[in-house]
Amino acid sequence: MDGRWRDRAEVARWLDSRDAVGIELLSQPPSRLSRLAGKATHLIASDLPRAIESAQRLANGRQIHVSPLLREIPLPIPNVSGRFPLWMWGTLIHLRWSYRIARGTDASSSDVARVASAVEWLAQFTSGETLALVVTHGVFRRLLAKEVVRMGWRSDGRHGGYAPWSSWHFTVR
């Protein structure tokens, strides 16, 4: 982040441009995630460039299944006037998201429907003794995780929370 101060409209444009580009050239997955990807029977990614490029760095030339169902759910930018650095806008956006999570209002009915469709689509890759590695985004991943746990999957832990190259592990029971 460049330290420039931006208004709400500039933040919206910055977020849109971030979704239109991939990841930094030097950004590489941790070895534990690369090892896991090497064992995966299926590599799956959101259709946003940053997810596809992340999956490609894990795939070593293997096929990647791509779907818009796994695309990030954009967080609303608070309707605040003024100019602030991106880190402050990020803090405001995530405070609002945390508040909505606490109230149980963090997902719209269309978000919930898309998550259900994504789980149904992903089910074709998770039968038998398969290991599916899914590259998606934080807000969507949180809702996806909540849904698969609700369906009886077991959470086997997390590495890195919501940070880049973080991973969350689930087992179909």
VEXDREN-159003 format. One line per 2 residues: number of its first residue (from 1); their letters; for each residue y, x negated, z negated of C-alpha. Coordinates in Angstrom, 1 decimal. Each point is the difference from the previous one (the first is absolute). Last residue first. Layout:
N
NUM) a) Y X Z ~ ...
//
This chain:
173
173) rv) -37.6 17.2 -7.5 ~ 2.4 -1.4 2.7
171) tf) 1.5 -3.3 -1.4 ~ 3.7 -0.8 -0.2
169) hw) 2.0 -3.2 0.0 ~ 3.8 -0.4 0.1
167) ss) 1.5 -3.0 1.7 ~ 3.3 -1.8 0.0
165) wp) 0.9 -2.0 3.1 ~ 3.7 0.9 -0.5
163) ay) 0.7 1.2 -3.5 ~ -0.9 3.6 -1.1
161) gg) -2.3 -1.0 -2.9 ~ -1.1 -3.6 0.6
159) hr) -3.8 0.4 -0.3 ~ -1.4 3.4 -0.9
157) gd) -3.2 1.3 -1.6 ~ -3.4 1.5 0.8
155) sr) 1.3 3.6 0.2 ~ -3.0 2.3 0.3
153) wg) -0.2 2.7 2.7 ~ -0.5 3.6 -1.3
151) mr) 2.2 2.0 2.3 ~ 2.9 -0.2 -2.5
149) vv) -0.3 -3.8 0.2 ~ 0.2 0.2 3.8
147) ek) 3.2 2.2 -0.3 ~ 1.8 -2.2 -2.5
145) al) -0.7 -3.1 2.0 ~ 1.4 1.7 3.2
143) lr) 3.1 1.0 -1.9 ~ 0.6 -3.5 -1.3
141) rf) -0.9 -1.5 3.4 ~ 2.7 2.2 1.7
139) vg) 2.7 -1.2 -2.3 ~ -1.2 -3.6 0.2
137) ht) -0.9 -0.5 3.7 ~ -3.2 -0.3 2.0
135) vv) -2.6 -2.5 0.9 ~ -3.5 1.5 -0.5
133) la) -3.0 -2.2 -0.5 ~ -3.2 2.0 0.5
131) lt) -3.2 -1.3 -1.5 ~ -3.1 1.8 1.2
129) eg) -3.4 0.5 -1.7 ~ -0.4 3.7 0.8
127) st) 3.1 2.0 1.1 ~ 3.5 -1.4 -0.3
125) fq) 1.3 -0.2 3.6 ~ -0.4 3.7 0.9
123) al) 1.6 0.9 -3.4 ~ 3.2 -1.7 1.1
121) we) 0.9 3.0 2.2 ~ -0.6 2.5 -2.8
119) va) 2.0 -2.2 -2.4 ~ 2.8 -0.2 2.6
117) sa) 0.0 3.8 0.5 ~ 0.3 0.5 -3.8
115) vr) 2.8 -2.6 -0.2 ~ 1.7 1.9 2.9
113) av) -0.3 3.3 -1.8 ~ 1.5 -1.5 -3.2
111) ds) 2.9 -1.5 1.9 ~ 0.6 3.4 1.7
109) ss) 0.0 1.8 -3.4 ~ 2.6 -2.5 -1.2
107) ad) -1.0 -2.8 -2.3 ~ 1.9 -1.5 -3.0
105) tg) 0.5 3.2 -1.8 ~ -2.4 -0.6 -3.0
103) ra) 3.0 -0.3 -2.4 ~ -1.0 -3.6 -0.9
101) ir) -0.6 -0.8 3.6 ~ 3.5 1.4 0.9
99) ys) 1.6 -2.2 -2.7 ~ -1.8 -3.0 1.3
97) wr) 1.2 0.7 3.6 ~ 3.6 0.4 -1.2
95) lh) -0.3 -3.3 -1.9 ~ -1.5 -1.5 3.2
93) il) 2.9 1.1 2.2 ~ 2.6 -1.1 -2.5
91) tg) -1.7 -3.5 -0.4 ~ -0.3 -0.4 3.7
89) wm) 3.7 0.9 0.5 ~ 0.8 -2.7 -2.7
87) wl) -2.1 -2.6 1.8 ~ 1.6 0.9 3.3
85) pf) 3.5 -0.9 -1.4 ~ 2.4 2.9 -0.7
83) rg) 2.7 2.0 1.8 ~ 1.2 3.3 -1.2
81) sv) -1.1 3.6 0.1 ~ -3.3 1.0 -1.4
79) np) -2.4 2.5 1.7 ~ -3.1 -1.7 -1.1
77) ip) -2.1 -1.4 2.9 ~ -3.1 2.0 0.4
75) lp) -3.3 -1.9 -0.1 ~ -1.7 -0.2 3.4
73) ie) -3.7 0.9 0.0 ~ -1.7 -3.0 1.6
71) rl) -2.4 0.5 2.9 ~ -3.7 0.5 -0.7
69) lp) -0.3 3.1 2.2 ~ 1.6 -1.9 2.8
67) sv) -3.3 -1.6 0.6 ~ -1.3 -3.5 1.1
65) hi) -3.6 -1.1 0.0 ~ -0.1 -3.8 0.2
63) qr) -2.6 -1.9 2.0 ~ -0.7 -3.6 -0.9
61) gn) 2.1 -2.9 1.1 ~ 0.1 -1.7 -3.4
59) al) 0.7 3.4 -1.6 ~ 2.1 -1.0 -3.1
57) rq) 3.0 -1.3 2.0 ~ -0.4 3.0 2.4
55) as) 0.1 2.4 -3.0 ~ 3.3 -1.4 -1.1
53) ei) 1.4 0.3 3.5 ~ -1.2 3.6 0.3
51) ar) 1.5 0.8 -3.4 ~ 3.4 -1.5 0.9
49) pl) 0.0 1.6 3.4 ~ -0.4 3.6 -1.4
47) ds) -3.2 1.6 1.2 ~ -1.7 0.0 -3.3
45) ai) -3.0 -2.2 -0.1 ~ -3.9 -0.1 -0.1
43) lh) -2.4 -2.8 -0.1 ~ -3.6 1.1 -0.1
41) ta) -3.2 -1.8 -1.0 ~ 1.9 -2.1 -2.5
39) kg) -1.5 -3.2 -1.2 ~ 2.5 -2.3 1.7
37) al) 2.8 2.3 -1.3 ~ -1.2 -0.7 -3.6
35) rs) 0.2 -3.7 0.7 ~ 3.5 0.3 1.5
33) lr) 1.1 2.1 -3.1 ~ -1.3 -2.7 -2.4
31) sp) 1.7 -2.7 2.1 ~ 3.4 1.5 -0.3
29) pq) 1.4 1.5 3.2 ~ 2.6 -1.9 2.0
27) sl) 3.7 0.5 0.5 ~ 1.3 -2.9 2.1
25) le) 0.9 2.2 3.0 ~ 1.7 2.6 -2.1
23) ig) -1.4 3.5 0.5 ~ 0.4 2.4 2.8
21) va) 3.1 1.8 1.3 ~ 0.9 3.7 0.5
19) dr) -0.5 1.0 -3.7 ~ 2.6 -2.6 -1.1
17) sd) 2.4 1.4 2.6 ~ -0.3 3.5 -1.5
15) lw) 0.6 -1.3 -3.5 ~ 3.1 -1.9 1.1
13) ra) 1.3 3.0 1.8 ~ -0.4 2.1 -3.2
11) ve) 1.6 -2.7 -2.1 ~ 3.0 0.0 2.4
9) ar) 0.3 3.7 -0.4 ~ 0.0 -0.2 -3.8
7) dr) 2.7 -2.7 -0.2 ~ -0.8 -3.7 0.2
5) wr) 0.9 -3.2 -1.9 ~ -1.2 -3.2 1.6
3) gd) -2.4 -2.1 -2.1 ~ -2.2 -1.0 2.9
1) m) -3.3 1.4 -1.0
//
